[in-house]
């Protein structure tokens, strides 16, 4: 097994775990999933919404791509399943509705990371095509920062999507905010630590690529771009 196959397996596993997380949310934090999909009225056979624009006054969604029964299947595993809508909760307990874009971006990157190894392996099987062309290699390189971005988007969605609760149903974030004056000091210590780690990472990567340039590896493997 090589890196390409590992990437494909990990991409499939990530999507599978994400599917399980969505079903978990539908049970324990239905308002978070509903906010991610701008789903307001409880019902069955609910469509999955991709992109679009939400009118904050009328709660009407325009310009979105709708996948029929997609949200019902994502939330319950059944295209006829019932999905709880935001209108079942007081408006003061709704998460910020911009989490829809965080969710869409995270999922979109996940499927991009699946498409790249599938495309590479497919092209590699077709002998007359060069899987190591610049466009595909650029797509592979882009997968690195995009995967990190997807992780951060997931964290933003997790933290913003649970608002206003810090402990759902028991304590709100506004009631748990600390007044400890040392929080700022801790923040700057962590910032300095991560800045140092970033510098060390760049130094190590720089030495790695200086000692073995990418061109040398391509030449050893007889890959012509």
Number of C-alpha atoms within 10 A of each C-alpha: 5 6 9 15 14 12 16 19 13 14 21 16 13 16 16 11 11 15 17 16 14 18 19 15 16 21 14 11 16 21 28 27 31 27 22 24 23 25 23 18 14 14 14 17 17 25 19 20 21 21 17 14 16 17 9 9 6 7 12 11 15 11 11 13 12 15 12 14 17 18 28 24 22 22 26 19 14 15 18 16 17 18 26 23 20 23 14 12 13 8 9 8 16 19 23 16 18 16 24 25 18 22 23 17 17 22 18 14 19 21 14 17 25 21 14 20 22 17 12 21 14 13 16 14 11 10 9 8 11 16 20 16 13 11 11 17 15 11 16 16 11 12 18 11 10 17 16 12 15 19 15 14 21 19 14 15 23 15 15 18 27 23 20 20 20 16 12 14 9 7 12 16 14 11 10 11 9 10 7 7 8 9 11 9 10 11 11 11 12 11 12 12 11 12 12 11 12 12 11 12 11 11 11 12 12 12 11 11 11 10 10 10 12 11 12 11 11 13 10 9 9 9 13 10 11
